[in-house]
């Protein structure tokens, strides 16, 4: 998830659009940085890393602080991922 944050917020020299797109739907529960998940009928695509990362990132609670990488890292470390639905 840390690498995903760095890609989405431009902290690494990688084009974010090559991997992730922010979801156009903004009226969902949780945080406002939901990632768009492309539908995939192929079993191979469903096992790509970005598909799993999107599930985890989108399930983060709205209490996660996205203001800086350090804040994000600290707030994610306090989450009990056993209770989240992927």
C-alpha positions as YAML, in Angstrom:
chain: A
units: angstrom
residues:
- id: 1
  name: UNK
  ca: [0.00, 0.00, 0.00]
- id: 2
  name: UNK
  ca: [2.90, 2.34, 0.63]
- id: 3
  name: UNK
  ca: [4.12, 1.91, -2.93]
- id: 4
  name: UNK
  ca: [0.59, 2.52, -4.21]
- id: 5
  name: UNK
  ca: [0.42, 5.78, -2.22]
- id: 6
  name: UNK
  ca: [3.73, 6.89, -3.67]
- id: 7
  name: UNK
  ca: [2.58, 6.16, -7.23]
- id: 8
  name: UNK
  ca: [-0.85, 7.84, -6.88]
- id: 9
  name: UNK
  ca: [0.53, 10.99, -5.24]
- id: 10
  name: UNK
  ca: [3.53, 11.32, -7.58]
- id: 11
  name: UNK
  ca: [6.30, 10.60, -5.08]
- id: 12
  name: UNK
  ca: [8.09, 8.25, -7.50]
- id: 13
  name: UNK
  ca: [9.05, 8.68, -11.13]
- id: 14
  name: UNK
  ca: [6.23, 6.51, -12.49]
- id: 15
  name: UNK
  ca: [3.16, 7.66, -14.37]
- id: 16
  name: UNK
  ca: [0.17, 7.03, -12.06]
- id: 17
  name: UNK
  ca: [-2.18, 6.54, -15.01]
- id: 18
  name: UNK
  ca: [-0.15, 3.49, -16.09]
- id: 19
  name: UNK
  ca: [-1.26, 1.67, -12.94]
- id: 20
  name: UNK
  ca: [-4.13, 3.38, -11.16]
- id: 21
  name: UNK
  ca: [-7.02, 5.76, -11.79]
- id: 22
  name: UNK
  ca: [-9.02, 7.52, -9.10]
- id: 23
  name: UNK
  ca: [-12.62, 6.38, -9.03]
- id: 24
  name: UNK
  ca: [-15.03, 8.81, -10.69]
- id: 25
  name: UNK
  ca: [-17.64, 8.00, -8.02]
- id: 26
  name: UNK
  ca: [-17.16, 10.31, -5.05]
- id: 27
  name: UNK
  ca: [-20.27, 9.53, -2.98]
- id: 28
  name: UNK
  ca: [-19.06, 6.25, -1.53]
- id: 29
  name: UNK
  ca: [-18.32, 5.40, 2.07]
- id: 30
  name: UNK
  ca: [-14.78, 5.69, 3.35]
- id: 31
  name: UNK
  ca: [-12.00, 7.94, 2.15]
- id: 32
  name: UNK
  ca: [-12.08, 10.12, -0.97]
- id: 33
  name: UNK
  ca: [-9.07, 8.53, -2.70]
- id: 34
  name: UNK
  ca: [-10.80, 5.35, -3.89]
- id: 35
  name: UNK
  ca: [-9.13, 3.72, -6.88]
- id: 36
  name: UNK
  ca: [-11.05, 2.60, -9.93]
- id: 37
  name: UNK
  ca: [-11.02, -1.17, -10.39]
- id: 38
  name: UNK
  ca: [-11.35, -2.35, -13.96]
- id: 39
  name: UNK
  ca: [-13.51, -5.39, -14.41]
- id: 40
  name: UNK
  ca: [-11.63, -8.48, -15.51]
- id: 41
  name: UNK
  ca: [-13.10, -11.69, -16.82]
- id: 42
  name: UNK
  ca: [-9.71, -13.29, -17.35]
- id: 43
  name: UNK
  ca: [-8.49, -15.27, -14.38]
- id: 44
  name: UNK
  ca: [-4.92, -14.17, -15.06]
- id: 45
  name: UNK
  ca: [-5.69, -10.46, -14.69]
- id: 46
  name: UNK
  ca: [-7.51, -11.03, -11.42]
- id: 47
  name: UNK
  ca: [-4.25, -12.20, -9.86]
- id: 48
  name: UNK
  ca: [-2.18, -9.12, -10.77]
- id: 49
  name: UNK
  ca: [-0.71, -7.17, -7.87]
- id: 50
  name: UNK
  ca: [-2.57, -3.97, -8.69]
- id: 51
  name: UNK
  ca: [-5.92, -5.76, -8.38]
- id: 52
  name: UNK
  ca: [-5.12, -6.85, -4.83]
- id: 53
  name: UNK
  ca: [-3.70, -3.46, -3.85]
- id: 54
  name: UNK
  ca: [-6.82, -1.69, -5.11]
- id: 55
  name: UNK
  ca: [-9.01, -3.90, -2.92]
- id: 56
  name: UNK
  ca: [-6.91, -3.15, 0.15]
- id: 57
  name: UNK
  ca: [-6.59, 0.58, -0.51]
- id: 58
  name: UNK
  ca: [-10.29, 1.01, -1.20]
- id: 59
  name: UNK
  ca: [-11.22, -0.76, 2.02]
- id: 60
  name: UNK
  ca: [-9.23, 1.65, 4.21]
- id: 61
  name: UNK
  ca: [-11.41, 3.56, 6.68]
- id: 62
  name: UNK
  ca: [-11.96, 7.30, 6.31]
- id: 63
  name: UNK
  ca: [-9.82, 7.86, 9.41]
- id: 64
  name: UNK
  ca: [-6.66, 7.28, 7.34]
- id: 65
  name: UNK
  ca: [-4.67, 10.49, 6.93]
- id: 66
  name: UNK
  ca: [-3.62, 11.07, 3.29]
- id: 67
  name: UNK
  ca: [-2.01, 14.49, 3.86]
- id: 68
  name: UNK
  ca: [1.58, 13.21, 3.71]
- id: 69
  name: UNK
  ca: [3.34, 9.90, 3.25]
- id: 70
  name: UNK
  ca: [4.48, 9.88, 6.87]
- id: 71
  name: UNK
  ca: [0.93, 10.55, 8.11]
- id: 72
  name: UNK
  ca: [-0.44, 7.86, 5.81]
- id: 73
  name: UNK
  ca: [2.14, 5.35, 6.99]
- id: 74
  name: UNK
  ca: [1.45, 6.06, 10.68]
- id: 75
  name: UNK
  ca: [-2.33, 5.88, 10.30]
- id: 76
  name: UNK
  ca: [-2.21, 2.64, 8.26]
- id: 77
  name: UNK
  ca: [-0.05, 0.96, 10.89]
- id: 78
  name: UNK
  ca: [-2.84, 1.46, 13.45]
- id: 79
  name: UNK
  ca: [-5.45, -0.41, 11.38]
- id: 80
  name: UNK
  ca: [-6.55, -3.91, 12.23]
- id: 81
  name: UNK
  ca: [-6.78, -5.42, 8.74]
- id: 82
  name: UNK
  ca: [-8.46, -8.57, 10.06]
- id: 83
  name: UNK
  ca: [-11.70, -6.57, 10.41]
- id: 84
  name: UNK
  ca: [-11.65, -5.06, 6.91]
- id: 85
  name: UNK
  ca: [-13.60, -6.51, 4.00]
- id: 86
  name: UNK
  ca: [-11.65, -6.94, 0.78]
...
